[in-house]
Every structure is written in C-alpha cells, then in structure tokens.
Amino acid sequence: MKRLLLIALSLAGIVALLAGYVLFTRSGQDMALERMVSLAVAPADDAPVDGLRVFMCGTSSPLPAPDRAQACVAVMAGDQLYLVDAGAGSARTALLGRLPLQNLQAILLTHFHSDHIAAIGDFNLNSWVAGRPQPLQIAGPVGVERVVEGFNIAYELDRGYRVAHHGAELLPPELGLLQARTLESGVVVDTDGLVITMFDVNHSPVTPAVGYRFDYRGRSVVVSGDTIVTTRLRDAARGADLLLQDGISLPIVTSLERASHRAGTTRIATILHDIQDYHADNARLAQLVEDSGVRMLALYHLVPPPRNLLMQQIYSRDLPPDAVITTDGMWFELPADSEEILIY
C-alpha cells in the first residue's frame, strides 16, 4: 500500500512539473501553443454527407439568452450546404462548428425580421474567405431583393478594403457581392437528388412568411420559420422525419408580461403581449405532430429560451414527451434510406 502511495505521489509530482513547464515557461507555452493551434486549424472532415445533416447555428428568438445565437439552421445534403435564416451571432456558431462554408449554396430566408437576417454579412464574408466559388445567393419570398440591395450597399466599403488588403486573386471582388433570388411557393431547388420546397406560413402581420422542406435520399427535414400552427404547415410537414419548429411557452411569456407591468416597464410588457399570437403555441404542437405524422419534433427559435431547470420544465411540459429542445451547436444526422435520427 505504501509503495502504491509513493508511486501515485511521484506521478502527481511529474504531472505538476509538466504543467508548470507548459504554463509558466516560454518554451513550454510555445510548444503547447503550436500543438493546440495545429489541432484547431486541422481541416474538418468535409466528405459528402450520406443523407441529411442539420446543424443548429442559432436557436434563440430576440429574447436574449446566454450561449444562444438568433435563428439559423444549416442543412447539408451531399456536398451541398444551405442555411435557413441568419440571425445575429449565428455565423460565429457556424465557424465554431466548422461548417464547410466554401460549399454554401444559398441562405434561404423565411421572412425579413432582423433576428433572421442580421448575420447575412458575416456569412458572406466567412464563406468568401473560405473559398466559395460563386456569389452567395440570398433567396426568399418577395422583398428579398431589397434586403440584398441594402447589405450590398452597407458592405461596399468593407469589400473594397478586403480586396485591397488581400488581393483579388484570394478574394475575387465579384464573389463578395450578394445575389438576390425571389422565390415562389413550391419546389425551389431540385439538384443532385436534393429537393427543397418553399411553403407559406402565418406570421401575421408579417407577410410574406414561409418555411422550407428538404427531401434527400429518402430523408426529410422541415424548417417552419416563424408561424402559428396552420393547415399549410401540417401539409408541408406530413410524413417528415424531423420538424424544426418555432415555439412559444405562453405560461412563461404571460408571467413575464405580468412581471413587466408590475415593474413599470410597460413598453416591454406590450411587446410581450403582442408576440403571443404569431408563434406556434407549444400546447398545440402535440396535435400537429399527430396530424402530420412527423417522426421527431425539435424546437428552435425558442420564445423565450429557457435559462434554468424550472423554465425548461415549464417550457416542455405541454410538448410531446420525446420532443427535443435544441441548443446551439447541436447536430441531427439522418442517414440515407434509414429511419435513424442521431443527435449529438
């Protein structure tokens, strides 16, 4: 026993000496830095996806929450990458998730609220730097051309600075300009086995507002955008493997509204009251799942994002028992021609 104790103490001493060398000497710091940085910049595995993969770049609504960006969903099919919306902070999450932004085909916008478009400029820059070979397309319903025009004007000086600094060979200036594509409801992409269908939703008074369905190699993902439960949503989600749905917990929001009135912050109380009728009530989502035959329900654009265990319990208590409350950085993997859904 004494011998084992001596061995353990010796090992602990060696570990302490190594830790001291790494943390408190220049040579140790430099050695560890080189190793750490090499691991950090090693190429990500960007082999084509055999099925659909979904990455949650942003799961929050405009109501703030730590460690959550605003609405953004990345969908990968083969070597094609699409984003649905691009809320504030979502480009940072995508970079940390090491998405292959050089493969970004388009950002599909559901509507033009600021929390769904704020990171368009960041994604344009990051995918341009990554080597995207064509201008980034921003696609969505009528109005998308105005959004794109505004971003192109706002970032005009930035584009010029970056081309002047890094050179046109590295950053071809024509690839820094966004391209707008106005879509109509129906099939909007049909290429290399991937079919994307745009459908109308109800986010009144916001109009137009849409959602998107992705079908690829026998798997299907639906991204609702912001909407109440409607017949069109049920039809679009029918038989889908995964429904990514916005949701609102009315018990939490109405409690926040009452508290805001008591605190005298009537402007906030008014906003909390107004948002209650244009997001999907969590209490109605179980029926939506049953009617549409969706295999898995996962909530994003959380109103409000639950920030502790109590809020999580209240937020989820009216949901189907197997519903997923998404977090930033969460992956869903749907292997081709299978019924499996992996979450990590």
N, C-alpha and C positions, 0 to 999 in steps of 0.2 A: 504493500500500500504506500509506504514511504517512497519507494522507488518511482511509482506511478506519479506521485505528487511532485517529485523532483523533475521528472520528465515534463509534466504539464507546466510547471513554473518556468522551465528552460524554454519551452516552446513559446510561452507567453512573452518571455523576455526578448526572444528573437523577433516575434511579431512586432513588439513595441519598438525595437531598434529599427526594423524595416520601415514602420510607419513614420518614425521620426526622421529617417533619412529621406523618405518621399516628401514629407510635408515641410520640413524645415531646412533642407539644403538645396542650393541652386541646382546642382547636378541631379539630385533626386526629383525635384519638381519638374525639370526639363525632360527627364526620362519618362516620368509618368504622364506629362502633358502630351508628348509625342504619341504614346500608346493610346491615350484616351481620345485624342483628336483623330488618329488613324481609324479607330473603331467608329467614331461619329460620322466620318465622311465616306466610309466604305459604301460602294454602290448598293442600293437597295435591290432586292430581288424583284425585277420588273418583268418576269416571264409572263406571257399571256395567261389570262385567267380562264380556267376551265369551268365556266359557269358565271354567276354573278357575284360580285363582292361589293359591299356597301360600307362606307366609312363615314362616321358621324363627325363632320367638321365643325358643326355648331348646333347646339340643342336648346339654346335659351330663346326666350322671347325678349322684347325690350325691357322687361322687368329684370334687373341685374341679378347675377349670381356668380359667386367665385368659381373660377375654373370652367366657365361655360362661355363659348362664343355664341353669336346670334346665328339664325337659321342657315344651315348649309349641309347638304347631303351629297356625297360623292358616290357615283355608281360606276363600277368597272365591269366591262364585258369584253373578253378577249384583251386586245391591246387598246381598246377604246375607253376613254375616261370622260365622263360628263359630270358636271355639278348641277344640282338643283338649288338655286339661290346662292347668295354670297354675302351673308351678314357680317357685321363688324367682328373682327377677331378670328374669323374662320380660316383665313389664309395662313395665319400662324399655326393653327391646329393642323392644317393640311401639311405644312412643312415639317412639323414635328412628327407627323405620321408617315413622312417620307413617301407621299403620293408621287407617282411619276407624272409630274405636271407637264413634261415635254409631250405627253400623249393627250393633253387636254383638248377635246374637240370643241366644246361649247359650254357656256353657262346658260342653263335653262331657267328663266325667271318665272315664278308663279304670279307675282304682282310687283308693284313698284313701291311698297313701303320701304322706308330707309333701312330697316333691320334685315331686309332681304337683298339689298344691293350695295351696301356700304363698302364691301371688300372687293368689288369688281376691279378697281385699280390695282390693288395688291396682287390679285391672281393674274392679272395681265402682266405685271412686271415679273413676277416669280416664274411664270411659265415661259415668258420671253427669254429670261436668263437661262432657264433650264434647257432651251433649245427647241421650243415649239416651232414646227416648220411652216406654219401658216398663221395668218392673223387670227386672233381669238374671236370667235363668234359669240355674240350675246343674243340669245333667242328668247322670244316670248310673245305674248299677245300684243295687240295694237297699243302703241305707246313706247315700245322698246327702243324705237329709233331716236326718240327724244332723250332717253336715258343715255344711250350710247353717244349721242352728239355732245351731251354735257360732259361726260367723262373724257372724251377725246379733247375737248377744249380745255378742261381743267388740268389735264396732264400734258398739255402740249409742251410747256417749258421743261418739265421733267424728262420727257422723251428726248428732247434736244440735248439736255445736259448729259444724259447717259450715253447717247450715241457719240457725242464729242469726247467723252472720257474713255470709253471702252472700245470705240471704233465700230464702223458699220459692218465689218466682217463678223464680229462677235454678236452684235445687236443690230441686225438689219432694220432700218427705221420703219420700213413698211409693215414689219411684223409687230410693231408697237402700237399700231392703230387698231382699235376695236372695230369689228364689223357687226352691224345690226341685221337680224333676220326676224321679220314679223311672221308669226305662225297663226294658223287657223286650227280649230279643233279637229282632231283626227290624227292619223299617222303622220308624224313629222320627221322621223328618221327610220330608214329601212336599209341597213347596210351591214354586210358581213354577219348576217344572222341576227342582228340586234334590231328590234322594232320598238320605237318609242312613240307612245300615243299621248297626245295632249287632250285633256277634258276640262270642261267648265266646272267651277265650284262656286259656292255662295259665300262671299266675304263682304257682303253689302254693309256700308255704301261703297266699298272699294270695288271698282269694276274697270276693266276685266280682271278676273282672278281665275287661275287654272291650277290643275295638278298634272302629274305625269305618271304613266305606266311604262315600265321597262320589261320586255319579254326577250329572253335569250336562252337558247338550248334547253328548252323545257322548264325554265325557271322564270319567276315573275316577281317584280317589286313595284309597289305603288307608293308614290310620294304625294301626299294630299295637298301640300300647301296649306294656306290658312282658310278654313271653311267650317261651316256648320255641317251636320250630317244631312245629306240630300240623296235623292234617288240617283242622281248622276254619279255621286261618289260611290254609292253601293254598286252600281253597274260597272264602274271602272275598276273597282276592287274585286269583282266577282272571281272567285277561284284563285286569287293571288297567293303566292307563298308568303309574302311579307308586305304588310301595310305599315308604312311610316306615316303616322297621323299626328297632326297638331291636337292639343287638348287643353282644356281649362278645368281647373278644380273650382267650382262655384262656391263650395263651403269656405275655401281659403280666401278667394277673392272677395267675397261678400264680407268676410271677417275683416280683411284689410280695409275695405271701404268704410265699415263702421268705425274702425280704429282711427282712420284718417279724419273722419268727421269729428270725432271726439278730440283729436289733437288740433283741430282748427285748420288742417291742410285740405281745404275744400277743393282746390284745383286737382290735387291727386285723387281725392275721393270721387270727383266727377269722372276722371279718366278711368278709374277702376270700375265705376258703374257702366260706363259706355262700352267697355271691352267685353262685357258679359254675353252679348248677343251675337257675336260674329266669330266665335271659335267653337269647336266641337266640345260639347259638354261631356265630360268623362262618363257621366251616368248613362249616356246614350250609346257608348261605344261597344258595349257587350252585344246589344241588339244589332249594331252594324256588322260586327264580326259574324254573328249567327246568320244574318240575312245574306251576306256576301260570300260566306264560305271561306274567308281568309284563314290561312293556317297559323299565322303569327301576327299579333298586333304589337307594334313598338311605338311609343310616344316620343315625339321631339317637339321643338318649339313650345316648351312647357310653360304654361301660364298658371301660376308662377313656377319657376324652377324650385323644387323642394330643397330646402337648405339644411334640414336636420331630420332625425328619425321620425319625430312626430309629424312633420309636414309630409314626409314620404308615405307614412301610413295613411294619412288623410287623403293625399293625392291619389293613392292607388286603391282605396277601399271600394270604389264603385266600378273598378275595371275588371275585366276577366282575370281569373287567378293566374294565368300564365302570361299576362301582358308584360312587356319589357319597358321600363323607364330608361331611356337611353342616356348616355353620358358622352361628353366629347372624347374622341379617340376610340370609341367602340367600333368594332368590326362585326359585320354579318357576312358569312360566307355561305353561298348556295351552290353546291357542286352541280354540274350539268347532269341532266337526266336522273335526278335523285329527288328525294323528299327531305333530305337532311338540311338543317339550318344550324350552322355553327356560329357561336357568339364568343368573341374574345376581345 
